[in-house]
Amino acid sequence: MTGSRGAVSRWGALLIGIWAVGLLGAGAFTATMAPADAAFKQHQRWVDLGGLIQRVSLTIGWTWQTLLAVRILHT
């Protein structure tokens, strides 16, 4: 009985960790993609930085996916 309870706790911790990483990654990606979208729609405040912001956003997205995959593989 104890072994099965430990397995549930391990899976619960894994799901909480995945949820946290997912939430942070999705939030950062969305927060950087919104100004990039505004830049490509020619919003004056963002137009000069559109490409840079988009690259930062995509780097965050790919890093988030890579870290999530590594975490799942090691758990």
HELIX and SHEET records of a PDB file:
HELIX    1   1 THR A    2  PHE A   40  1                                  39    
HELIX    2   2 VAL A   47  LEU A   49  5                                   3    
HELIX    3   3 GLY A   50  HIS A   74  1                                  25    
END                                                                             
